[in-house]
Amino acid sequence: MTCYRGFLLGSCRRVAGGRAALRGSGADGRRHLGHGQPRELASRGSRADGGFRPSRVVVVAKTTRYEFEQQRYRYAELSEEDLKQLLALKGSSYSGLLERHHIHTKNVEHIVDSLRDEGIEVRLVKRREYNEETVRWADAVIAAGGDGTMLLAASKVLDRLKPVIGVNTDPERSEGHLCLPVRYTHSFPEALQKFSRGEFRWLWRQRIRLYLEGTGINPTPVDLHEQQLSLNQHSRAFNIERADDERSETSGPQLLPVRALNEVFIGESLSSRMPYCWAVAVDNLRRSIPNLKGLASYYEISVDDGPWEKQKSSGLNLCTGTGSKACVFFRMEARILCFFFSRSFNINRVAAQAVEDVLNIARRQGNLTLPLNKELVEKVTNEYNESLLYSPEEPKILFSIREPIANRVFSSSRQRCFSSKVCVRSRCWDACMVVDGGTSFEFNDGAIASMMINKEDELRTVILEQ
């Protein structure tokens, strides 16, 4: 709270003193990364030396909601008419889903045709066909969809020199924070020409490397998208696997086969859907009933090889500069993927009402004569929230504690902090470590996760002008 108040007071003095911070001006050479991305995050990036013209490209096409619903109910052998009625019962429009599917499909065809017109060999794949062999075959990877598809495409690319390019195939419904500007959705040949002439910048996005060690660990990733298609069947298989894994002995550090481009979330599977006050109450109840699983996430944390600190909270989030204000958010309620704004940004952002309350207290306690008006409150609020964002190229991790439990036993000395390395030892019952909202690892009592930034894990992406 002291750091928070100090930041707000410092912001007030800068605003009251008339210092105008000019961000994103054209004079300093800052550029847009794409649709919906702030200029200050695009200030870095290296100019391409010569053109870029790949010989072989894999295009990873997203699974549309229409395709997903078809796959989901295929096991029940539903007809198309049955699917229409089922969607209507859920309040979804069959015709609307089909229309968005056709828009996406048409734009994917435009991308593939544009590549082939340039003499580039193309492989068009969906999620299930996208694997390491396909990535090795390609000189570049194009994610045709939205931010979720970009995260999927990036997850398989471990070669820092292999470019990954996102194209938004449905700009009306998808933000495309990680994709090219939306004008290239329908003008992809123009983008290819700019690549060929070198009229773009490389952006080397940092990613988080993860190691897992300890007792009872299972380094095999679980695809949350596939899990949704047959949740009941998968849950049974998941529980059987876990029972076997609990008999495993202590294991040394194992490098996990994924890198986090956006964020990593660690926590109990049920704790993310429970308010703070309920989590405390249930935790107290759990102490008196040994067989009742706790819903608050219990773990130990070490930052930059510092001392271990025991904590309880609703979970721990670690993000990169890319994820500091991403457009992907996940929750682990029933291990189902959801889309909102960045979890890290939402955990740490403050509302204007809270800022106004703190400034009023500071003004009374410090006998300050600040002109406390709506304009000042908004400026301080915006400056604080913008301080949570940083460049995708900066080699650091922002970790945030979600709803920390503070009492006589547990404390949280730092609720958020920039670091280069974070280690977490699980004391949880039924926890997961979720990478970029799409890949999950078991993370129960005795498991230790080490997360850090390594230059070899950079993701090569492009900045292309509007």
RAJOHU-V691054 format. One line per field, one symbol per residue. ss: DSSP state (@ for helix, = for strand, . for the rest). burial: b if it has 9 or more other C-alpha atoms within 8 Angstrom, else e. Layout:
ss = ???
burial = ???
This chain:
ss = .@@@@@@@@@@@@@@@.........@@@..........@@@@...==........======...@@@@@@@@.@@@...@@@@@@@@@@....@@@@@@@@@@@@@@@@@@@@@@@@...=====.@@@..@@@@@@..======.@@@@@@@@@.......======.............@@@@..@@@@@@@@@@...=====..=======.......==@@@@@@.@@@@@@@@@@@@@@@.....==========..======..@@@..@@@@@@@@@@@@@........=======.....=====..====..@@@@.......@@@.......@@@@@@...@@@@@@@@@@@@@@........@@@@@@@@@@@@@..........=====..............====.======....=====...====....=======.@@@.=====...
burial = eeeebebbbebbebbbeeeeeeebeeeeebbbbbbebbbbbbbbbeebeebeeeebbbbbbbebebbbebbbbeeeebeeeebbeebbeeeebbeebbebbebbeebbebbbebbbeeebbbebbbbeebeeebbeebbbbbbbbbbebbbbbbbbbeebebbbbbbbbbbeebbbbbbbbbebbeebeebbebbbbbbbbbbbbbbbbbbbbbbbbebeeebbbebbbbeeebeeeeeeeeeebbebeeeeeeebebbbbbbbbbbbbbbbebebeebbebbeebeeeeeeebbbbbbbbbbeeeeeebbbbbbbbbbbbbbbbbbbbbbbbeebbeeebbbbbebbbbebeebbebbbebbeeeeeeeeeeeebbbbbbebbbeebbbbbbebbbbbbbbebbbeeebbbeebbeebbbbbbbbbbbbbbbbbbbbbbbbbbbbbbbbbbbbeebbbbbbbbbe
